Amino acid sequence: MHDFKFKNKKLYCENIDVEYLARRFGTPLYVYSYSTLINHYLKLKDAFKSINPLICYSVKANSNMAIIESLINKGAGLDVVSGGELFRALKAGCPANRIVYASVGKTDNEIKEALNAGILFFNVESLPELENINRIARKLDKAARVAIRINPDVEAKTHKFITTGKITNKFGIDLNSAYNILLMRSKFSNIDISGLHIHIGSQITNGEPFVAAITKIIKFIGQLKKKGIGLEYLNIGGGLGIVYDKETPQTAMKFAKKALPLLKATGLKIIMEPGRFIVGNAGIMVTKVLYVKPTPKKKFIIVDAGMNDLIRPALYGAYHQILPLSLVSGRREKVDVVGPICESGDFFAKDRIMPKVSEGDYIAVMSAGAYGFTMASNYNSRRRACEILVSGTDVSVIRDRETYGDLIRNEKY
C-alpha cells in the first residue's frame, strides 16, 4: 500500500527515519515516498495494459514539479484544470499531446495558451464553452480537439463536496444536450469533437458507480454510431479511492476486471485521470506537538501544523490516521489534535483514541499526499511547509519552506 513502515518502533519513509527528517528540515513537513508514487502508477498501468490507456495524472491532487516530472518520466500524461497547471505541465517536460484540459471555467487566455501549446484536447463542459473555443480557434487559425464531458447522473457514493457526476452538479453536459451538440457538430468549423469524457467524483471505493457510468456511455456511443458519428477517445476520468481509515477500496486489478470488458467493447482509445490513487498514500505531513492542554471536557494536542497546511479535515470532516513517529508508550488516550489557527475548525482529529504523546514529540498525519500541500494557504500569515521526496536512502528538498519575505513579496506598501 505504501512505504511508510515502523522499524524498531520508529516510523520510516523507505529507508529514512522520519524523525530524522523532521529534526533536519523542521515542521510542518510534507514527506513523499518515490517508490510508493511510482508503484501506484505502475499498478494501474499494468492492470489495464491490454488496452494501453493514456494515464493522465491529475495535477490538482499534488502539483509539485518533482512529483509531476517523476510520473512524466514513467510515461504518464497529465490532466490539468487551469493555466497555472498547464504552465507546470509544460515546464515539467510533458509532451503536449499527453495533456488533457478540464475545468468548467476556462478563460479566453487559458484557451489560447492551450491551443498554442498543442494539447491533446479540451474536456468541454458546456455549449457556451464549446462555442467560445471554436471562436478563439478560428481567430488563431487552429483546429481545436475536444472531448464532450458527459454528466451521466450517477451517484458516486462519496462526500457531496467531491461528487461530480450528478445532474445537480456544475460539471459536464447531460446526455440529451450532448446528443444535440454532436448532431450539429458541423456548425463548429474549428472544432474536432474527438471523444467523450466522464468523471463522476473522487474517493470512490467500489466499482459499481464506474460501471454504471461507463454502461450509460456505451449506450450513448451506440446511439451516436447510428447517426454516423464516430469518435476516437473515451476518457473515463479518475476518482479511485484509497485507504484513509477502514475503507476497503478496490485494487487496480479488481477495477480493471470490472471495467476492461466494457472499455474494450467501445473500440475507442482509453484515457484515465487518476490523482489520489497515485499520490494519496505516497505522502504524509509531519508536525510537532507544541502543547498538551487538558481541560475539564477534553484533552487537546496542539501541534505546529494548521488547517492552512492541510485543510481536508476542516473542509470535509475528512479522516486521516495520525501516528507518533516513535512508539515508545503503550498508553492510549482520547484527544483532539488541533492546530494554532484562530478558527475552531482548525483540527486534524476529534475524540481520537491514539497513543499518548508529549510536548516536543513528532506525529505524522498519514495519507496526505493528495489534496494536502496543493490546497495549502498562507492564512494567518503562516509560511507554507517544506516538501521533501525520499527515494531509498536519498532525500531531496522539492520545495523550500517559505520565508516571511515570501509572504509579502508581491504586496505594495
C-alpha positions in Angstrom: 0.0 0.0 0.0 2.8 2.4 0.9 6.4 2.6 2.0 5.8 4.3 5.4 6.6 1.5 7.9 7.7 1.1 11.5 11.1 -0.4 12.1 12.3 -0.8 15.7 9.3 1.3 16.8 10.4 4.2 14.6 8.4 5.4 11.5 10.5 5.2 8.3 9.8 6.5 4.8 11.5 3.9 2.7 15.0 3.7 4.3 14.9 7.0 6.1 13.9 7.6 9.8 11.1 10.2 9.5 12.0 11.8 12.9 15.5 12.5 11.5 13.8 14.3 8.6 11.6 16.3 11.0 14.6 17.4 13.0 16.7 18.2 10.0 14.1 20.1 7.9 11.7 21.3 10.6 8.0 21.1 10.8 5.3 21.2 9.4 6.9 19.0 6.8 5.5 17.1 3.8 7.4 13.8 3.1 6.8 11.8 -0.1 7.9 8.3 -1.0 9.1 8.0 -4.6 8.6 4.2 -4.6 5.0 4.5 -3.5 4.2 7.2 -6.0 5.7 5.2 -9.0 4.4 1.8 -7.8 0.8 3.1 -7.7 1.1 4.5 -11.2 2.6 1.3 -12.5 -0.1 -0.9 -10.8 -2.8 1.0 -12.7 -0.8 0.9 -15.9 -0.2 -2.9 -15.6 -3.9 -3.6 -14.7 -5.0 -2.0 -17.9 -2.1 -3.0 -20.1 -4.3 -4.9 -22.5 -5.8 -1.7 -23.8 -2.7 0.5 -23.3 -4.6 3.6 -21.9 -3.1 7.0 -21.7 -2.9 7.6 -17.9 -3.1 11.4 -17.4 -2.2 12.1 -13.8 -4.5 14.7 -12.2 -2.2 17.6 -11.4 -4.6 19.1 -8.9 -4.0 16.2 -6.5 -0.4 17.2 -6.0 1.2 19.8 -8.3 4.8 19.7 -7.1 7.1 19.8 -10.1 9.2 16.9 -8.9 6.1 14.7 -8.4 4.8 15.6 -11.9 8.2 15.1 -13.6 8.7 11.7 -11.9 5.4 10.5 -13.4 6.0 12.0 -16.8 9.4 10.2 -16.9 7.5 6.9 -16.5 5.2 7.7 -19.4 2.3 9.4 -17.8 0.3 12.2 -19.3 -1.3 15.0 -17.3 -4.8 16.2 -16.6 -4.8 20.0 -16.0 -7.6 22.3 -14.9 -6.0 25.8 -15.1 -3.5 27.9 -16.9 -1.1 27.5 -14.0 -1.3 23.7 -14.1 -0.7 23.8 -17.9 2.3 26.0 -17.2 3.6 23.4 -14.7 2.9 20.6 -17.1 4.9 22.1 -19.9 7.7 23.3 -17.6 8.0 19.7 -16.3 8.5 18.4 -19.8 5.2 16.8 -20.5 4.6 16.4 -24.2 1.6 18.5 -25.2 0.0 15.5 -26.9 -0.2 13.9 -23.4 -2.1 16.8 -21.8 -5.9 17.0 -21.4 -7.6 20.1 -20.1 -10.7 20.1 -17.9 -12.5 22.9 -15.9 -15.9 24.4 -16.1 -14.5 27.9 -16.3 -11.7 28.2 -18.8 -10.8 31.8 -19.6 -10.0 33.1 -23.1 -6.3 33.4 -22.2 -6.2 29.9 -20.9 -7.8 28.5 -24.1 -5.3 30.4 -26.2 -2.4 29.1 -24.3 -3.6 25.6 -24.5 -4.3 25.9 -28.3 -0.9 27.4 -28.9 0.8 24.6 -26.9 -1.0 21.9 -29.0 -2.6 19.9 -26.2 -4.3 16.6 -27.0 -7.8 18.0 -26.3 -10.1 20.1 -24.0 -12.7 18.3 -21.9 -15.6 20.7 -22.7 -18.2 21.3 -20.0 -20.9 23.4 -21.7 -22.2 24.6 -25.1 -21.1 28.2 -24.4 -17.6 26.9 -23.7 -17.6 24.9 -27.0 -18.7 28.0 -28.9 -16.0 30.1 -27.2 -13.3 27.6 -28.0 -14.4 27.5 -31.6 -14.3 31.3 -31.8 -10.8 31.5 -30.4 -9.5 28.7 -32.5 -10.9 30.4 -35.6 -9.1 33.6 -34.7 -5.9 31.7 -34.2 -6.4 29.7 -37.4 -6.2 26.4 -35.5 -8.3 23.3 -35.1 -9.2 22.6 -31.5 -9.7 19.0 -30.5 -12.3 18.4 -27.8 -14.0 15.7 -25.8 -17.5 16.4 -24.6 -17.7 15.9 -20.8 -20.9 13.9 -20.1 -22.7 14.2 -16.8 -24.2 10.7 -16.6 -26.3 11.4 -13.5 -24.7 8.6 -11.5 -24.4 8.7 -7.7 -20.7 8.2 -6.8 -21.4 7.3 -3.1 -18.7 9.7 -1.8 -18.7 13.0 0.0 -21.1 15.5 -1.5 -18.3 18.1 -2.0 -16.4 15.7 -4.3 -19.3 14.2 -6.2 -19.3 15.5 -9.8 -21.4 13.1 -11.8 -24.9 14.0 -10.6 -27.2 16.2 -12.8 -27.4 18.7 -9.9 -23.6 19.3 -10.0 -22.0 22.1 -12.1 -19.9 19.6 -14.1 -20.5 18.3 -17.6 -23.4 18.1 -20.1 -26.5 15.9 -19.8 -26.8 13.2 -22.3 -29.7 14.8 -24.3 -27.9 18.1 -24.7 -24.7 16.3 -25.6 -26.5 14.3 -28.3 -27.9 17.5 -29.8 -24.4 19.1 -29.7 -22.9 16.2 -31.6 -25.7 16.2 -34.2 -24.8 19.9 -35.0 -21.0 19.3 -34.8 -20.5 20.6 -38.4 -21.6 24.1 -37.1 -18.2 24.3 -35.3 -15.8 24.9 -38.1 -12.7 24.9 -36.0 -13.6 22.1 -33.6 -12.8 18.4 -33.9 -15.0 16.5 -31.4 -12.8 13.5 -31.0 -14.1 11.9 -27.8 -16.3 11.7 -24.7 -15.3 12.3 -21.1 -16.8 11.3 -17.8 -15.6 12.0 -14.2 -18.2 11.2 -11.5 -16.3 12.1 -8.4 -13.4 11.4 -6.1 -12.5 8.9 -3.3 -14.9 6.3 -4.8 -14.2 2.9 -3.1 -16.2 0.5 -5.2 -16.7 -0.3 -8.9 -20.4 -0.1 -9.3 -20.6 3.7 -9.9 -17.9 3.5 -12.6 -19.6 0.5 -14.2 -23.0 2.4 -14.2 -21.4 5.5 -15.8 -19.5 3.5 -18.4 -22.5 1.5 -19.3 -24.5 4.6 -19.9 -21.7 6.0 -22.1 -21.6 2.8 -24.1 -25.3 3.0 -24.9 -24.8 6.6 -25.8 -21.9 5.7 -28.2 -24.2 3.2 -29.8 -26.8 6.0 -30.4 -24.1 8.1 -32.0 -22.9 5.4 -34.3 -26.5 5.0 -35.7 -26.2 8.7 -36.7 -22.8 8.1 -38.3 -21.0 9.9 -35.6 -17.6 8.3 -34.9 -15.3 9.1 -32.0 -11.6 8.3 -31.3 -11.3 8.6 -27.5 -13.2 7.7 -24.3 -11.8 9.4 -21.2 -13.2 7.7 -18.1 -11.7 10.3 -15.6 -10.4 9.3 -12.2 -11.8 9.0 -8.7 -10.4 5.7 -7.5 -10.4 5.7 -3.7 -7.6 4.9 -1.2 -7.4 3.8 2.4 -7.6 6.6 4.9 -9.2 4.6 7.8 -11.3 1.5 7.4 -12.1 1.8 3.7 -11.7 -1.3 1.5 -11.2 0.3 -1.9 -11.0 -1.8 -5.0 -7.5 -2.6 -6.2 -6.4 -1.6 -9.6 -6.7 -5.2 -10.8 -10.3 -5.5 -9.4 -11.3 -2.3 -11.0 -9.7 -3.5 -14.3 -11.6 -6.8 -14.1 -14.9 -4.9 -14.0 -14.1 -2.1 -16.4 -12.0 -3.8 -19.1 -14.8 -5.8 -20.9 -16.8 -2.6 -21.1 -13.9 -0.5 -22.4 -12.8 -3.0 -24.9 -16.3 -3.1 -26.3 -16.2 0.6 -27.2 -13.3 0.1 -29.6 -12.0 3.6 -28.6 -8.7 4.7 -27.2 -9.0 5.0 -23.4 -7.8 7.8 -21.2 -7.7 7.7 -17.4 -7.2 10.6 -15.0 -6.2 9.2 -11.6 -4.8 11.6 -8.9 -5.4 10.5 -5.4 -4.9 6.8 -6.2 -1.4 7.5 -7.3 -0.2 10.1 -4.8 -2.6 10.0 -1.8 -0.8 7.3 0.2 2.6 8.4 -1.1 2.8 11.4 1.3 2.5 12.3 4.9 2.5 15.5 6.8 4.8 15.6 9.9 4.1 18.1 12.7 5.5 18.7 16.2 3.5 18.7 19.4 3.7 22.2 21.0 1.5 21.7 24.0 -0.7 19.2 25.7 -3.7 21.0 27.1 -6.1 19.2 29.5 -9.5 20.8 30.1 -12.5 19.7 32.1 -14.1 18.3 29.0 -11.3 17.3 26.6 -7.6 16.9 26.2 -6.1 18.9 23.3 -2.9 18.0 21.5 -1.8 21.3 20.0 0.6 21.0 17.0 2.6 23.4 14.8 0.6 22.5 11.6 -2.7 24.1 10.9 -5.7 23.9 8.6 -3.7 26.2 6.3 -1.3 23.3 5.8 -3.9 20.5 5.5 -7.5 21.6 5.1 -9.3 18.3 4.4 -10.4 17.6 8.0 -11.7 21.2 8.4 -13.3 21.3 4.9 -14.8 17.8 4.6 -14.5 16.4 8.1 -12.0 14.0 6.4 -10.3 11.3 8.4 -6.6 10.9 8.4 -4.8 8.3 10.5 -2.4 10.0 13.0 0.7 8.2 14.3 3.5 9.2 16.6 6.9 8.8 14.9 8.2 6.8 17.9 6.1 4.1 19.5 7.6 4.5 23.0 4.5 4.2 25.0 1.8 1.6 25.1 -0.7 4.0 26.7 -3.6 5.4 24.7 -5.9 8.3 25.3 -8.8 10.2 23.8 -7.7 13.6 22.4 -8.4 16.3 19.9 -5.5 17.1 17.6 -5.6 20.8 16.8 -3.5 23.5 15.2 -2.6 27.1 16.0 -5.0 28.8 13.6 -7.6 31.2 15.1 -10.5 29.1 14.0 -12.5 26.4 15.9 -12.4 24.4 12.6 -8.7 24.1 12.8 -8.4 20.4 13.8 -6.9 17.2 12.4 -8.8 14.8 14.7 -11.6 14.9 17.2 -12.2 12.5 20.1 -9.5 10.3 18.6 -8.1 7.3 20.6 -4.4 7.4 19.9 -1.0 6.6 21.5 -0.1 9.0 24.3 2.3 11.8 23.1 4.1 14.6 25.0 5.3 18.1 24.2 8.2 18.0 21.8 7.1 14.7 20.2 6.5 14.4 16.4 3.4 12.9 14.8 2.5 12.0 11.3 -0.7 12.8 9.6 -1.0 9.9 7.1 -2.3 9.7 3.6 -1.6 13.4 3.0 -0.1 13.1 -0.5 -3.2 14.2 -2.3 -5.1 17.5 -1.7 -2.6 18.3 1.1 0.0 20.8 0.2 -1.7 21.6 -3.1 -4.6 23.1 -1.1 -2.4 24.9 1.4 -2.7 28.6 2.0 -1.0 31.5 3.9 -4.0 32.1 6.2 -2.9 33.8 9.5 0.2 34.8 7.5 1.7 31.4 8.0 4.5 30.2 5.8 3.8 27.2 3.7 5.6 24.0 4.5 8.8 22.4 3.1 8.3 19.3 0.9 10.8 16.5 0.5 11.0 13.4 -1.6 12.6 10.2 -0.4 13.9 7.5 -2.7 15.6 4.7 -0.8 18.2 6.5 1.2 18.2 9.6 -0.9 16.5 12.8 0.3 15.6 15.7 -2.0 14.1 19.0 -1.0 11.5 19.6 -3.7 10.1 22.8 -2.2 11.8 25.1 0.3 9.9 26.3 3.3 8.6 29.8 2.6 10.2 32.8 4.3 8.5 35.7 5.9 9.7 37.7 2.9 7.8 35.4 0.6 4.6 36.3 2.4 4.8 40.0 1.3 6.8 39.6 -1.9 4.0 40.7 -4.2 2.5 43.3 -1.9 2.9 47.1 -2.5 3.3 49.3 0.6 
